[in-house]
Amino acid sequence: MVDMSMWIVLGTAIFLSTMILYRKRFRLRSLQRSTLPLGTLGWPFIGETIEFVSCAYSDRPETFMDKRCRIYGKVFKSHIFGSPTIVSTDAEVSKFALQSDAKTFVPSYPKSLTELMGESSILLINGSLQRKIHGLIGAFFKSPHLKAQITKDMHKYVQESMETWKDDHPIYVQDEAKNIAFQVLVKALISLDPGEEMELLKKQFQEFISGLMSLPINIPGTQLYRSLKAKKKVAKLVQNIIQARRKNGISARVPKDVLDVLLNDSSEQLTDDLLADNIIDMMIPGEDSVPVLMTLAVKYLSDCPSALQQLTEENLELKKLKAQLGQPLCWSDYLSLPFTQTVITETLRMGNIIIGVMRKAMKDVEIKGYLIPKGWCFFAYFRSIHLDENHYDWPYKFNPWRWQVFSDGFNLGGRTGQRHEHYL
């Protein structure tokens, strides 16, 4: 009986071992049919992060990608922000990855960013809580009340800024744009007006945001360490405002800002820490993407006098019409400015405010013969696509007319005479 049991155990072990070996061999064969993209993982731990970040802050951020594309092709391997990464500058490969479901790819972020944002960030939470916050904030951002307030505040802060300009002093456009955009956004989020608190918030927020693209090393002297300290100071300021609102009681009136909207919800999940983290997250466009876009628009228009003239004429015509009607500017007025919209779109294409999107592979994935191993990051790099001469005629030339829609409904955003499909 003992011998029989021994043979059963032995037979079972041999069978299971054979199955495991077969599966591994089958997996190896399947992976051999696709290949890991060419490239280099760079230095141990830091990989190629330093070179990537250095290029990102230069006047030609795409040089990091262009250099590797020439050597390895449009899809290559690298190691950035602490993770082995497959980088794609190929529109078809990027589109496949970004349209895949959560069983294949999930959102991923640099380690420095996740540490700075915190576990309560809307970027990192998921499920019903994420849907609740998205729903509450999304509905408020679409409200006529907020649109009217932002339009009014933008007009006010631009006028106040221009009144300080002098002919014999240089105007730093990006600094002015940051000041205006940050004040408008913070007012919409927590109703904080310009003053001492606003200046303190701005100073600490600038230190915090500097660490979003940094080496994931949190020791004294590093940018991540300084940014985390600044984040605590910003969070304390926002939490003080939250606690003051709670102490004064939540009224049933129309919410005046995003914080009112979140505080009016009775869910116990919306803790003060979570509210502060998400309010801080939403300040980022006011310090980063929006001011950069505004600055680039001024730069591109300065380099293209004909576009500047057409945009000026279009906006002066609107101003004249509003004066005749005795009406102030309103949010929906941009709909009557078609050329202005093409200027914005072309600035977005050339400026590439969002340079790319990261995903994490949940299993081995093959796209166009390239292997993306399970656990690796996938980085869809938009800038190279938006500046690819295969997609755009004269991609480095500012040409807002390329986006004009003609009578047949076609949009000539891509190469002349083709329907544009590549703008991501």
VORO-129802 format. One record per residue (C-alpha): x negated, z, y; residue in three letters. Coordinates in Angstrom, 2 decimals, padded with zeros to 5 digits, m for minus. Example, Ala and Ser with C-alpha at 12.3 -4.5 7.8 and 13.67 -1.06 7.14 Angstrom:
VOGU       x       z       y senu
VOGU m012.30  007.80 m004.50  Ala
VOGU m013.67  007.14 m001.06  Ser
//
This chain:
VOGU       x       z       y senu
VOGU  000.00  000.00  000.00  Met
VOGU m002.92  000.84  002.28  Val
VOGU m004.58 m002.47  001.44  Asp
VOGU m001.37 m004.32  002.24  Met
VOGU m001.09 m002.57  005.64  Ser
VOGU m004.72 m003.36  006.37  Met
VOGU m004.19 m007.04  005.60  Trp
VOGU m001.05 m007.14  007.80  Ile
VOGU m002.94 m005.58  010.73  Val
VOGU m005.92 m007.89  010.18  Leu
VOGU m003.69 m010.95  009.90  Gly
VOGU m001.80 m010.01  013.05  Thr
VOGU m005.06 m009.47  014.96  Ala
VOGU m006.43 m012.85  013.81  Ile
VOGU m003.17 m014.57  014.76  Phe
VOGU m003.09 m012.99  018.24  Leu
VOGU m006.78 m013.73  018.82  Ser
VOGU m006.23 m017.37  017.82  Thr
VOGU m003.28 m017.66  020.22  Met
VOGU m005.25 m016.11  023.11  Ile
VOGU m008.23 m018.42  022.48  Leu
VOGU m005.90 m021.42  022.24  Tyr
VOGU m004.21 m020.54  025.53  Arg
VOGU m007.56 m020.07  027.27  Lys
VOGU m008.83 m023.35  025.88  Arg
VOGU m005.64 m025.14  026.91  Phe
VOGU m005.89 m023.61  030.41  Arg
VOGU m009.54 m024.65  030.68  Leu
VOGU m008.68 m028.21  029.71  Arg
VOGU m005.83 m028.34  032.21  Ser
VOGU m008.09 m027.01  034.97  Leu
VOGU m010.80 m029.52  034.09  Gln
VOGU m008.35 m032.32  034.85  Arg
VOGU m008.32 m031.05  038.44  Ser
VOGU m011.43 m029.99  040.31  Thr
VOGU m012.28 m027.21  042.69  Leu
VOGU m012.92 m028.91  046.05  Pro
VOGU m016.50 m029.32  047.18  Leu
VOGU m017.88 m026.92  049.75  Gly
VOGU m019.82 m023.69  050.12  Thr
VOGU m018.83 m020.02  050.16  Leu
VOGU m021.60 m019.21  052.64  Gly
VOGU m023.19 m015.78  052.88  Trp
VOGU m022.14 m012.86  050.65  Pro
VOGU m019.08 m011.04  052.00  Phe
VOGU m019.07 m012.66  055.49  Ile
VOGU m018.96 m016.19  054.08  Gly
VOGU m018.70 m018.72  056.92  Glu
VOGU m016.59 m016.51  059.20  Thr
VOGU m019.16 m016.21  061.99  Ile
VOGU m019.57 m019.97  062.34  Glu
VOGU m015.81 m020.52  062.13  Phe
VOGU m015.06 m017.97  064.88  Val
VOGU m017.92 m019.27  067.07  Ser
VOGU m016.52 m022.80  066.90  Cys
VOGU m012.98 m021.54  067.53  Ala
VOGU m014.07 m020.16  070.92  Tyr
VOGU m016.05 m023.27  071.92  Ser
VOGU m014.78 m026.30  073.85  Asp
VOGU m014.58 m028.26  070.58  Arg
VOGU m013.06 m025.86  068.01  Pro
VOGU m012.66 m028.62  065.42  Glu
VOGU m016.44 m029.05  064.96  Thr
VOGU m016.46 m026.52  062.09  Phe
VOGU m013.92 m028.60  060.20  Met
VOGU m015.25 m032.02  061.21  Asp
VOGU m018.75 m031.18  059.96  Lys
VOGU m017.45 m030.15  056.53  Arg
VOGU m014.98 m033.01  056.30  Cys
VOGU m017.85 m035.48  056.74  Arg
VOGU m019.79 m033.78  053.93  Ile
VOGU m017.08 m032.68  051.49  Tyr
VOGU m013.91 m034.60  052.40  Gly
VOGU m010.58 m033.59  053.93  Lys
VOGU m010.08 m030.71  051.47  Val
VOGU m012.96 m028.30  050.88  Phe
VOGU m013.74 m024.73  049.82  Lys
VOGU m015.08 m022.05  052.14  Ser
VOGU m015.05 m018.28  052.61  His
VOGU m013.52 m017.01  055.86  Ile
VOGU m012.15 m013.65  056.95  Phe
VOGU m013.15 m011.98  053.69  Gly
VOGU m011.45 m014.36  051.25  Ser
VOGU m012.46 m017.46  049.28  Pro
VOGU m010.41 m020.23  050.85  Thr
VOGU m009.39 m023.81  050.24  Ile
VOGU m009.21 m025.53  053.64  Val
VOGU m007.04 m028.62  054.10  Ser
VOGU m007.16 m031.11  056.95  Thr
VOGU m005.07 m033.51  054.84  Asp
VOGU m001.46 m033.82  056.06  Ala
VOGU m000.04 m034.56  052.58  Glu
VOGU m001.83 m031.62  050.90  Val
VOGU m000.86 m029.22  053.71  Ser
VOGU  002.76 m030.33  053.66  Lys
VOGU  003.02 m029.74  049.89  Phe
VOGU  001.56 m026.24  050.15  Ala
VOGU  003.68 m025.19  053.13  Leu
VOGU  006.89 m026.42  051.50  Gln
VOGU  006.23 m024.67  048.17  Ser
VOGU  008.32 m021.66  047.10  Asp
VOGU  007.17 m018.03  046.82  Ala
VOGU  006.29 m018.48  043.14  Lys
VOGU  003.48 m020.82  044.20  Thr
VOGU  002.35 m019.69  047.66  Phe
VOGU  003.08 m016.63  049.82  Val
VOGU  002.11 m016.00  053.46  Pro
VOGU m001.40 m014.65  053.90  Ser
VOGU m003.33 m013.36  056.90  Tyr
VOGU m006.98 m012.49  057.66  Pro
VOGU m007.90 m008.94  056.67  Lys
VOGU m008.78 m008.05  060.26  Ser
VOGU m005.32 m009.17  061.40  Leu
VOGU m003.41 m007.24  058.71  Thr
VOGU m005.40 m004.08  059.44  Glu
VOGU m004.73 m004.40  063.17  Leu
VOGU m001.04 m005.24  062.81  Met
VOGU m000.28 m002.41  060.40  Gly
VOGU  002.08 m002.18  057.44  Glu
VOGU  005.14 m002.08  059.72  Ser
VOGU  004.40 m005.43  061.35  Ser
VOGU  007.10 m008.07  061.06  Ile
VOGU  004.39 m010.34  059.64  Leu
VOGU  003.92 m008.08  056.63  Leu
VOGU  007.32 m006.53  055.89  Ile
VOGU  009.80 m008.53  053.83  Asn
VOGU  013.25 m008.45  052.27  Gly
VOGU  016.32 m007.03  054.01  Ser
VOGU  014.34 m005.15  056.66  Leu
VOGU  012.57 m008.32  057.81  Gln
VOGU  015.87 m010.23  057.89  Arg
VOGU  017.48 m007.42  059.92  Lys
VOGU  014.74 m007.39  062.57  Ile
VOGU  014.63 m011.21  062.74  His
VOGU  018.39 m011.30  063.12  Gly
VOGU  018.58 m008.67  065.86  Leu
VOGU  015.72 m010.07  067.92  Ile
VOGU  016.63 m013.73  067.33  Gly
VOGU  020.19 m013.22  068.56  Ala
VOGU  018.98 m011.43  071.71  Phe
VOGU  016.41 m014.12  072.55  Phe
VOGU  019.23 m016.68  072.47  Lys
VOGU  021.48 m014.61  074.75  Ser
VOGU  022.41 m016.00  078.20  Pro
VOGU  021.52 m012.60  079.71  His
VOGU  017.88 m012.77  078.59  Leu
VOGU  017.49 m016.45  079.48  Lys
VOGU  018.74 m015.75  083.01  Ala
VOGU  016.42 m012.74  083.35  Gln
VOGU  013.33 m014.64  082.14  Ile
VOGU  014.06 m017.55  084.50  Thr
VOGU  014.47 m015.16  087.42  Lys
VOGU  011.35 m013.12  086.56  Asp
VOGU  009.20 m016.21  086.01  Met
VOGU  010.20 m017.57  089.43  His
VOGU  009.52 m014.18  091.06  Lys
VOGU  006.11 m013.55  089.47  Tyr
VOGU  004.90 m017.11  090.09  Val
VOGU  005.82 m016.82  093.79  Gln
VOGU  004.12 m013.40  094.07  Glu
VOGU  000.99 m014.77  092.42  Ser
VOGU  000.83 m017.87  094.63  Met
VOGU  001.19 m015.75  097.78  Glu
VOGU m002.19 m014.16  097.00  Thr
VOGU m004.01 m017.50  096.70  Trp
VOGU m006.41 m018.44  099.46  Lys
VOGU m007.97 m021.80  100.30  Asp
VOGU m011.49 m020.41  100.41  Asp
VOGU m011.27 m018.60  097.06  His
VOGU m011.29 m020.14  093.56  Pro
VOGU m008.12 m019.78  091.50  Ile
VOGU m008.71 m018.90  087.85  Tyr
VOGU m005.71 m020.57  086.27  Val
VOGU m005.88 m018.85  082.89  Gln
VOGU m006.12 m015.38  084.48  Asp
VOGU m003.13 m016.13  086.69  Glu
VOGU m001.17 m017.54  083.73  Ala
VOGU m001.96 m014.48  081.59  Lys
VOGU m000.86 m012.12  084.33  Asn
VOGU  002.45 m013.94  084.86  Ile
VOGU  003.31 m014.55  081.19  Ala
VOGU  002.41 m011.02  080.08  Phe
VOGU  004.53 m009.41  082.82  Gln
VOGU  007.53 m011.62  082.04  Val
VOGU  007.33 m010.94  078.31  Leu
VOGU  006.75 m007.18  078.59  Val
VOGU  009.72 m006.96  080.96  Lys
VOGU  011.87 m008.70  078.33  Ala
VOGU  010.59 m006.38  075.59  Leu
VOGU  010.52 m002.90  077.16  Ile
VOGU  011.59 m003.40  080.84  Ser
VOGU  008.20 m002.28  082.15  Leu
VOGU  007.63 m003.37  085.74  Asp
VOGU  004.24 m004.15  087.34  Pro
VOGU  002.30 m001.02  088.22  Gly
VOGU m000.21  001.49  086.86  Glu
VOGU  001.33  001.62  083.36  Glu
VOGU  001.42 m002.17  083.15  Met
VOGU m002.26 m002.41  084.11  Glu
VOGU m003.22  000.21  081.49  Leu
VOGU m001.17 m001.61  078.87  Leu
VOGU m002.73 m004.96  079.78  Lys
VOGU m006.28 m003.60  079.61  Lys
VOGU m005.87 m001.96  076.19  Gln
VOGU m003.88 m004.90  074.85  Phe
VOGU m006.68 m007.33  075.74  Gln
VOGU m009.13 m005.18  073.75  Glu
VOGU m006.69 m005.01  070.84  Phe
VOGU m006.07 m008.76  070.67  Ile
VOGU m009.81 m009.52  070.74  Ser
VOGU m010.05 m008.25  067.16  Gly
VOGU m007.45 m010.53  065.60  Leu
VOGU m010.13 m013.09  064.78  Met
VOGU m013.09 m010.91  063.86  Ser
VOGU m015.14 m009.83  060.86  Leu
VOGU m013.13 m007.35  058.74  Pro
VOGU m015.70 m004.57  059.24  Ile
VOGU m014.33 m001.30  060.62  Asn
VOGU m017.35  000.75  061.67  Ile
VOGU m018.34  002.04  065.14  Pro
VOGU m019.67 m000.75  067.30  Gly
VOGU m017.68 m003.57  065.68  Thr
VOGU m014.89 m005.48  067.42  Gln
VOGU m012.37 m004.41  064.76  Leu
VOGU m013.21 m000.74  065.37  Tyr
VOGU m012.76 m001.12  069.14  Arg
VOGU m009.52 m003.07  068.68  Ser
VOGU m008.04 m000.44  066.37  Leu
VOGU m008.76  002.27  068.95  Lys
VOGU m007.10  000.16  071.65  Ala
VOGU m004.09 m000.46  069.39  Lys
VOGU m003.55  003.33  069.08  Lys
VOGU m003.49  003.67  072.87  Lys
VOGU m001.02  000.79  073.24  Val
VOGU  001.17  002.23  070.47  Ala
VOGU  001.21  005.65  072.16  Lys
VOGU  002.35  004.12  075.45  Leu
VOGU  005.15  002.17  073.74  Val
VOGU  006.20  005.19  071.65  Gln
VOGU  006.51  007.29  074.82  Asn
VOGU  008.94  004.71  076.20  Ile
VOGU  010.87  004.70  072.90  Ile
VOGU  011.14  008.50  072.83  Gln
VOGU  012.27  008.59  076.46  Ala
VOGU  015.04  006.08  075.66  Arg
VOGU  016.15  008.12  072.63  Arg
VOGU  016.16  011.32  074.71  Lys
VOGU  018.32  009.74  077.41  Asn
VOGU  020.73  008.45  074.79  Gly
VOGU  021.62  004.94  073.68  Ile
VOGU  024.38  003.48  075.84  Ser
VOGU  026.97  000.96  074.71  Ala
VOGU  026.21 m001.36  077.61  Arg
VOGU  024.74 m004.84  077.24  Val
VOGU  021.12 m004.47  076.04  Pro
VOGU  018.65 m005.06  078.87  Lys
VOGU  015.66 m005.71  076.60  Asp
VOGU  014.50 m006.05  072.99  Val
VOGU  013.91 m002.30  072.67  Leu
VOGU  017.55 m001.64  073.58  Asp
VOGU  018.64 m004.06  070.85  Val
VOGU  016.55 m002.32  068.19  Leu
VOGU  017.53  001.20  069.31  Leu
VOGU  021.24  000.29  069.25  Asn
VOGU  020.95 m000.34  065.51  Asp
VOGU  021.72  002.79  063.49  Ser
VOGU  019.47  001.95  060.53  Ser
VOGU  017.13  004.79  059.54  Glu
VOGU  014.55  002.17  058.55  Gln
VOGU  013.86  001.41  062.21  Leu
VOGU  011.47  004.30  062.84  Thr
VOGU  009.56  004.79  066.09  Asp
VOGU  006.33  003.60  064.42  Asp
VOGU  007.99  000.44  063.14  Leu
VOGU  009.58 m000.28  066.53  Leu
VOGU  006.27  000.24  068.35  Ala
VOGU  004.34 m002.01  065.93  Asp
VOGU  006.83 m004.83  066.26  Asn
VOGU  007.12 m004.56  070.04  Ile
VOGU  003.31 m004.84  070.20  Ile
VOGU  003.36 m007.86  067.86  Asp
VOGU  005.78 m009.62  070.19  Met
VOGU  003.48 m009.10  073.18  Met
VOGU  000.83 m011.38  071.66  Ile
VOGU  002.25 m014.71  072.98  Pro
VOGU  002.15 m013.31  076.53  Gly
VOGU m001.58 m012.64  076.34  Glu
VOGU m002.69 m015.48  074.09  Asp
VOGU m000.76 m018.62  073.21  Ser
VOGU  001.53 m019.11  076.24  Val
VOGU m001.16 m018.61  078.95  Pro
VOGU m003.57 m020.87  077.07  Val
VOGU m000.92 m023.58  076.84  Leu
VOGU m000.11 m023.26  080.55  Met
VOGU m003.81 m023.50  081.44  Thr
VOGU m004.35 m026.54  079.24  Leu
VOGU m001.32 m028.26  080.78  Ala
VOGU m002.86 m027.83  084.26  Val
VOGU m006.21 m029.13  082.98  Lys
VOGU m004.77 m032.18  081.21  Tyr
VOGU m002.56 m033.08  084.19  Leu
VOGU m005.54 m032.75  086.55  Ser
VOGU m007.38 m035.28  084.39  Asp
VOGU m004.41 m037.66  084.36  Cys
VOGU m003.18 m038.32  087.93  Pro
VOGU m000.43 m040.74  086.86  Ser
VOGU  001.13 m038.12  084.56  Ala
VOGU  000.83 m035.46  087.27  Leu
VOGU  002.56 m037.75  089.78  Gln
VOGU  005.44 m038.60  087.42  Gln
VOGU  005.93 m034.93  086.47  Leu
VOGU  005.85 m033.87  090.13  Thr
VOGU  008.41 m036.49  091.13  Glu
VOGU  010.72 m035.48  088.27  Glu
VOGU  010.59 m031.79  089.17  Asn
VOGU  010.98 m032.39  092.92  Leu
VOGU  014.06 m034.48  092.17  Glu
VOGU  015.54 m031.55  090.24  Leu
VOGU  014.65 m029.15  093.06  Lys
VOGU  016.36 m031.42  095.59  Lys
VOGU  019.49 m031.66  093.45  Leu
VOGU  019.71 m027.88  092.97  Lys
VOGU  019.31 m027.38  096.74  Ala
VOGU  022.14 m029.82  097.43  Gln
VOGU  024.37 m027.98  094.95  Leu
VOGU  023.32 m024.58  096.31  Gly
VOGU  022.30 m023.43  092.85  Gln
VOGU  019.19 m021.56  091.67  Pro
VOGU  017.10 m022.82  088.76  Leu
VOGU  018.51 m021.93  085.35  Cys
VOGU  017.22 m021.94  081.78  Trp
VOGU  018.93 m025.18  080.72  Ser
VOGU  017.47 m027.22  083.60  Asp
VOGU  014.53 m028.27  081.41  Tyr
VOGU  016.95 m030.49  079.47  Leu
VOGU  017.16 m032.76  082.53  Ser
VOGU  013.36 m033.15  082.62  Leu
VOGU  012.53 m035.60  079.81  Pro
VOGU  009.04 m036.48  081.02  Phe
VOGU  008.17 m032.80  081.49  Thr
VOGU  009.12 m032.26  077.85  Gln
VOGU  006.75 m035.02  076.73  Thr
VOGU  003.96 m033.35  078.74  Val
VOGU  004.64 m030.07  076.92  Ile
VOGU  004.65 m031.80  073.52  Thr
VOGU  001.40 m033.65  074.21  Glu
VOGU m000.21 m030.42  075.46  Thr
VOGU  000.86 m028.70  072.24  Leu
VOGU m000.65 m031.54  070.17  Arg
VOGU m003.99 m031.57  071.98  Met
VOGU m004.22 m027.83  072.63  Gly
VOGU m003.22 m026.78  069.10  Asn
VOGU m002.20 m023.26  070.08  Ile
VOGU m001.45 m022.50  066.43  Ile
VOGU m004.56 m023.92  064.76  Ile
VOGU m003.29 m023.44  061.23  Gly
VOGU m001.39 m021.40  058.67  Val
VOGU m002.71 m019.40  055.73  Met
VOGU m001.12 m019.00  052.31  Arg
VOGU m002.17 m017.19  049.12  Lys
VOGU m001.92 m018.99  045.77  Ala
VOGU  000.16 m016.99  043.25  Met
VOGU m001.01 m019.20  040.39  Lys
VOGU m003.45 m022.05  039.80  Asp
VOGU m002.13 m025.00  041.79  Val
VOGU m003.14 m028.66  041.67  Glu
VOGU m002.48 m030.93  044.64  Ile
VOGU m003.76 m034.52  044.65  Lys
VOGU m006.36 m033.61  042.04  Gly
VOGU m007.63 m030.56  043.95  Tyr
VOGU m007.52 m027.13  042.29  Leu
VOGU m006.44 m024.10  044.32  Ile
VOGU m007.23 m021.10  042.09  Pro
VOGU m004.86 m018.17  041.73  Lys
VOGU m005.64 m015.45  044.29  Gly
VOGU m007.47 m017.80  046.68  Trp
VOGU m006.30 m018.43  050.23  Cys
VOGU m005.11 m021.85  051.34  Phe
VOGU m005.65 m022.73  055.00  Phe
VOGU m003.65 m025.65  056.39  Ala
VOGU m005.65 m026.61  059.48  Tyr
VOGU m003.41 m028.41  061.97  Phe
VOGU m005.94 m029.24  064.66  Arg
VOGU m007.77 m031.85  062.60  Ser
VOGU m004.45 m033.47  061.70  Ile
VOGU m003.26 m033.55  065.32  His
VOGU m006.54 m035.12  066.45  Leu
VOGU m006.86 m037.59  063.56  Asp
VOGU m007.23 m041.22  064.69  Glu
VOGU m005.40 m042.27  061.51  Asn
VOGU m002.29 m040.56  062.91  His
VOGU m002.70 m041.11  066.65  Tyr
VOGU m004.11 m043.88  068.82  Asp
VOGU m006.86 m042.41  070.99  Trp
VOGU m006.20 m038.85  069.74  Pro
VOGU m008.43 m037.17  072.36  Tyr
VOGU m006.67 m038.92  075.21  Lys
VOGU m003.87 m037.06  076.99  Phe
VOGU m000.96 m039.48  076.75  Asn
VOGU  002.49 m037.90  077.17  Pro
VOGU  004.12 m041.36  077.14  Trp
VOGU  003.39 m041.56  073.40  Arg
VOGU  006.32 m039.16  072.87  Trp
VOGU  008.91 m041.09  074.83  Gln
VOGU  012.01 m042.06  072.87  Val
VOGU  013.08 m045.66  073.36  Phe
VOGU  016.50 m047.28  073.05  Ser
VOGU  016.16 m047.82  069.29  Asp
VOGU  015.68 m044.07  068.79  Gly
VOGU  012.08 m044.42  067.60  Phe
VOGU  009.47 m041.94  068.74  Asn
VOGU  005.99 m043.36  069.17  Leu
VOGU  004.19 m040.04  068.70  Gly
VOGU  001.97 m041.46  066.01  Gly
VOGU  000.20 m044.81  065.84  Arg
VOGU  001.81 m047.51  067.97  Thr
VOGU  004.91 m049.01  066.40  Gly
VOGU  005.25 m046.38  063.67  Gln
VOGU  007.78 m043.61  063.37  Arg
VOGU  005.86 m040.37  063.86  His
VOGU  005.84 m038.00  060.90  Glu
VOGU  002.60 m036.06  061.23  His
VOGU  003.21 m033.60  064.06  Tyr
VOGU  003.43 m030.23  062.29  Leu
//
